[in-house]
Amino acid sequence: MESTPPGFEFEQPMLDLENQLKQLEQNPSHTPEEEQQINAIRRQWTDTTRKIYSNLTPWQIVQVSRHKDRPYTKDYLNLAFDEFFELHGDKFFGDDRAMLTGFAKLGRHKVMVVGHQKGRTYKERTACHFGCAHPEGYRKAMSKMEMAEKYGLPIVCFIDTPGAYPGIGAEERGQAQVIAESMFLMSQLKVPVICVVIGEGGSGGALGIGVGNKIAMLQNAYYSVISPEGCAGILWKSHQFASKAADALRFTSSHLLKLGVVDDVIEEPLGGAHRDHHQMASRLKNYLSRTLDQLLKRSPDELANDRYEKFRRMGTYLETMEDGSVLTHGHSVTS
């Protein structure tokens, strides 16, 4: 275990065990009985943590996805990638720090990275608008993706946003239009595109860089048309019903894998990605490397066509025939 991050209410049994360990480990020399007790508590912590994190509710998963110590795009660039050279600006309005773009090297693969960035400190968070990109952020992303296509570079997108920036200025500069343009552009790219939801995947702000050949989610991330608080505010007129909305939205990795919205779920370290950045980065790197090896075997036309067909297949609808029979079209799911 790394140093203990601030915990959630549902983590209290884990935190109690961690406090016991800290007290026992303060003494540099231990008796054989103390060593046995320490090992027993460590095993108990592992069992308790595995039990808690294998039974998280959707609302608890939202809380984990928003943990202040959870690794962000910059953390993965530092830990999983060998090199990164940032590219700035949309050549139209300005440089949106909520959207990070640049050339990167992942093992033997050269790629273009596009990702949301929330910022670690309060100063960074305000500069990055807490990960909520403006239109210039999506225009920057489109510009860099077109550059990647020009040079034949695969694109890796990291999604981590509560949603696109909702301010008046963003709307005046065409927020909805530019997100639609970004999705349209990504649907036609002739290079491999991998999208990974690393934390929050909220609304059109997430989907604006979410059209890929492969879409993956970290185990404790969520991907939704709206935040649970936003949904609760609309349906129940109060954010107090956020946990109820989270249950109804079916936006966790296990839900979306069954629904065919995501292709893969990347397992997080025991206790969440915020507890072990290095292990999480290693797992993400392995996934990206394997997936790039697979996608690079396809032709440019195959990549674009597969991406188009992938999104056309999403969703399920029923058709009633003249004889009264009902046909199910789309992805087959179980409730």
C-alpha positions in Angstrom: 0.0 0.0 0.0 1.1 3.5 -0.8 0.5 6.4 1.6 -3.2 6.5 2.6 -5.2 9.0 0.6 -8.3 10.7 2.1 -11.0 8.1 2.2 -14.7 7.8 1.5 -17.4 6.9 4.0 -17.8 3.4 2.5 -14.0 2.9 2.9 -14.1 3.2 6.7 -13.3 -0.5 7.4 -10.2 -0.2 5.2 -9.1 3.1 6.9 -9.5 1.6 10.3 -7.1 -1.3 9.3 -4.7 1.2 7.8 -4.6 3.2 11.0 -3.8 0.0 12.9 -1.0 -0.8 10.6 0.5 2.7 10.9 0.5 2.4 14.7 2.2 -1.0 14.6 4.8 0.1 11.9 5.9 3.2 13.8 8.3 1.0 15.8 11.3 0.2 13.6 11.9 -3.1 15.4 9.1 -5.7 15.8 8.8 -8.8 17.8 7.8 -12.0 16.0 4.3 -11.6 17.4 4.0 -8.1 16.1 5.2 -9.2 12.7 2.5 -11.8 12.6 -0.1 -9.3 13.6 1.1 -6.9 10.9 0.9 -9.6 8.2 -2.5 -10.6 9.4 -3.8 -7.0 9.2 -2.4 -6.6 5.7 -4.2 -9.8 4.6 -7.4 -8.5 6.3 -7.0 -5.1 4.5 -6.6 -6.9 1.1 -9.7 -9.0 1.7 -11.7 -6.1 3.0 -10.7 -3.8 0.1 -11.4 -6.4 -2.5 -14.9 -7.0 -1.0 -15.7 -3.3 -0.8 -14.5 -2.5 -4.3 -16.1 -5.4 -6.0 -19.5 -4.3 -4.7 -19.5 -0.5 -5.3 -22.7 1.1 -6.1 -22.9 3.4 -9.2 -22.8 6.5 -7.0 -19.8 5.2 -5.1 -18.1 4.6 -8.5 -18.8 8.3 -9.4 -17.1 9.3 -6.1 -14.0 7.2 -6.9 -13.8 8.6 -10.5 -13.7 12.1 -9.0 -11.1 11.4 -6.3 -8.7 14.3 -6.1 -5.6 12.0 -6.2 -6.8 10.0 -9.2 -4.3 10.1 -12.1 -5.0 12.6 -14.8 -3.9 12.8 -18.4 -0.6 14.5 -17.5 0.1 11.7 -15.0 -0.3 9.0 -17.6 1.9 11.0 -20.1 4.6 11.1 -17.4 4.3 7.5 -16.3 3.2 5.4 -19.3 4.7 7.3 -22.3 8.4 7.7 -23.1 8.2 11.2 -24.6 5.6 13.9 -25.0 5.8 17.2 -26.9 2.8 19.5 -26.2 1.1 21.4 -29.0 -0.9 24.5 -28.2 -3.7 26.6 -29.7 -6.5 26.3 -32.1 -5.3 29.0 -34.6 -8.6 30.8 -34.1 -9.2 32.0 -30.5 -6.7 30.7 -27.9 -5.2 27.8 -26.1 -7.6 25.9 -23.9 -5.7 24.3 -21.0 -8.6 21.9 -20.3 -7.7 20.1 -23.6 -4.1 18.7 -23.7 -2.7 17.7 -27.1 0.7 16.7 -28.4 3.1 14.2 -30.0 4.0 11.2 -27.8 5.9 8.0 -27.9 4.5 4.8 -26.4 7.2 2.1 -26.7 7.8 1.7 -30.4 4.7 3.5 -31.4 4.5 7.3 -32.2 1.1 8.7 -31.5 -0.9 11.9 -31.1 -2.4 12.3 -27.6 -5.6 14.3 -27.1 -7.0 14.4 -23.6 -8.9 16.4 -20.9 -6.8 17.8 -18.1 -8.4 18.8 -14.8 -5.3 20.1 -12.9 -4.0 19.0 -9.5 -3.9 22.2 -7.5 -6.7 24.7 -7.2 -4.7 27.2 -9.3 -4.3 24.5 -12.0 -7.9 23.4 -11.8 -9.2 27.0 -12.3 -6.8 27.4 -15.2 -8.1 24.2 -16.7 -11.7 25.0 -15.9 -11.9 21.8 -13.9 -11.5 19.8 -17.1 -14.4 21.5 -18.9 -13.2 22.4 -22.4 -14.3 25.5 -24.4 -14.9 25.4 -28.1 -11.3 26.4 -28.7 -10.3 23.2 -26.9 -12.2 21.0 -29.3 -10.9 23.1 -32.3 -7.4 22.5 -31.0 -8.2 18.7 -30.7 -9.5 18.6 -34.3 -6.5 20.5 -35.6 -4.1 18.1 -34.0 -6.1 15.0 -35.1 -6.0 16.2 -38.7 -2.3 16.7 -38.3 -2.0 13.1 -37.0 -3.9 11.8 -40.0 -1.6 13.7 -42.3 1.5 12.0 -40.9 -0.1 8.6 -40.4 0.0 8.7 -36.6 -2.5 6.8 -34.4 -4.6 8.9 -32.0 -5.0 8.2 -28.3 -7.8 10.2 -26.5 -8.1 10.4 -22.7 -11.6 11.3 -21.6 -12.0 12.9 -18.1 -14.5 15.7 -17.9 -17.8 16.4 -16.1 -18.9 18.0 -19.4 -18.1 20.8 -21.8 -17.8 24.3 -20.4 -21.4 25.6 -19.9 -20.6 29.4 -19.9 -22.1 32.1 -22.1 -18.8 32.8 -23.9 -18.5 29.1 -24.8 -22.0 29.0 -26.2 -21.4 32.2 -28.2 -18.3 30.6 -29.8 -20.3 27.6 -30.9 -19.9 24.9 -28.2 -22.5 22.5 -29.5 -21.5 23.0 -33.2 -17.8 22.4 -32.6 -18.5 19.2 -30.6 -20.6 17.9 -33.5 -17.9 18.8 -35.9 -15.3 17.0 -33.8 -17.4 13.8 -33.7 -18.0 14.0 -37.5 -14.2 14.5 -38.1 -13.3 11.5 -35.9 -15.8 9.3 -37.7 -13.8 9.8 -40.9 -10.2 9.6 -39.8 -8.0 7.1 -41.7 -5.8 6.3 -38.7 -6.4 4.2 -35.6 -8.2 6.0 -32.8 -8.3 4.7 -29.3 -10.5 6.4 -26.6 -10.1 5.7 -22.9 -12.4 7.0 -20.2 -9.9 7.5 -17.3 -12.3 9.2 -14.8 -15.4 11.1 -15.6 -17.1 10.8 -19.0 -19.8 13.4 -18.9 -22.1 14.5 -21.7 -21.1 15.9 -25.0 -17.9 17.2 -23.5 -16.7 13.5 -23.3 -18.2 12.4 -26.6 -16.5 15.3 -28.4 -13.3 13.2 -28.3 -14.9 9.8 -27.9 -15.4 8.4 -31.4 -12.8 5.7 -31.7 -12.1 2.3 -33.2 -11.7 1.0 -29.6 -13.4 2.6 -26.6 -12.1 1.5 -23.2 -13.0 2.5 -19.6 -11.1 2.2 -16.4 -12.9 0.0 -14.0 -14.0 2.8 -11.7 -14.9 5.4 -14.3 -18.3 6.4 -15.6 -19.5 7.5 -19.1 -22.9 9.1 -19.3 -25.1 11.5 -21.3 -25.4 13.6 -18.1 -23.9 13.8 -14.6 -26.0 12.1 -11.8 -26.5 15.6 -10.2 -27.7 17.0 -13.5 -30.1 14.1 -14.0 -31.4 14.4 -10.4 -32.0 18.2 -10.9 -34.1 17.6 -14.0 -36.1 14.5 -12.8 -36.4 15.1 -9.1 -35.7 18.9 -8.9 -32.9 18.3 -6.4 -29.3 17.1 -6.4 -30.0 15.1 -3.2 -31.3 12.3 -5.5 -27.9 12.0 -7.3 -27.4 8.5 -6.0 -30.9 7.5 -7.3 -30.1 9.0 -10.7 -26.7 7.1 -10.8 -28.5 3.8 -10.3 -30.9 4.6 -13.1 -28.4 5.9 -15.7 -26.5 2.6 -16.1 -23.2 4.3 -16.8 -20.6 2.2 -15.1 -18.0 0.1 -16.9 -19.8 -3.1 -16.3 -23.1 -1.7 -17.6 -21.6 -0.2 -20.7 -19.6 -3.3 -21.5 -22.9 -5.3 -21.5 -24.6 -2.6 -23.6 -21.8 -2.7 -26.2 -21.0 1.0 -25.7 -17.4 0.2 -24.7 -15.2 -2.5 -25.9 -12.9 -3.1 -23.0 -12.6 -2.4 -19.2 -9.1 -1.9 -17.8 -8.9 -3.2 -14.3 -7.7 -0.8 -11.6 -5.3 -1.6 -8.8 -6.8 -2.8 -5.6 -8.6 0.2 -3.9 -8.7 2.3 -7.1 -6.3 4.0 -9.4 -5.7 6.8 -6.9 -3.8 4.4 -4.7 -1.2 3.3 -7.2 -0.5 5.6 -10.1 2.4 3.5 -11.4 0.5 0.2 -11.5 -2.4 1.9 -13.2 -0.2 3.5 -15.8 1.5 0.2 -16.5 -1.8 -1.5 -17.1 -3.0 1.3 -19.4 0.3 1.2 -21.3 -0.1 -2.6 -21.9 -3.6 -2.1 -23.1 -2.7 0.7 -25.5 0.3 -1.2 -26.9 -1.7 -4.3 -27.6 -4.6 -2.4 -29.1 -2.3 -0.3 -31.4 -0.6 -3.5 -32.6 -4.0 -4.9 -33.6 -5.4 -1.7 -35.2 -2.2 -0.9 -37.2 -2.8 -4.1 -39.2 -5.9 -2.6 -40.7 -6.0 -0.5 -43.8 -7.0 3.2 -43.6 -10.4 2.5 -45.3 -11.0 -0.4 -42.9 -10.4 1.7 -39.9 -12.9 4.4 -41.0 -15.5 1.8 -42.0 -15.1 -0.2 -38.8 -15.5 3.0 -36.7 -18.6 3.9 -38.6 -20.2 0.5 -38.3 -19.3 0.3 -34.6 -21.4 3.3 -33.8 -24.2 2.4 -36.1 -24.6 -0.9 -34.2 -25.0 0.8 -30.8 -28.4 0.7 -29.2 -31.3 -1.6 -29.4 -34.8 -1.1 -30.8 -37.9 -3.2 -31.3 -39.9 -3.6 -34.6 -43.4 -5.0 -34.6 -44.2 -6.9 -37.8 -47.6 -7.2 -39.5 -48.2 -10.6 -38.0 -47.7 -9.2 -34.5 -44.3 -10.7 -33.9 -41.6 -8.5 -32.5 -38.0 -8.3 -33.9 -35.1 -7.0 -31.8 -32.4 -5.0 -33.7 -29.0 -3.9 -32.4 -26.8 -5.1 -29.6 -28.3 -8.0 -27.6 -28.3 -7.2 -23.9 -29.6 -8.8 -20.7 -31.2 -6.8 -17.9 
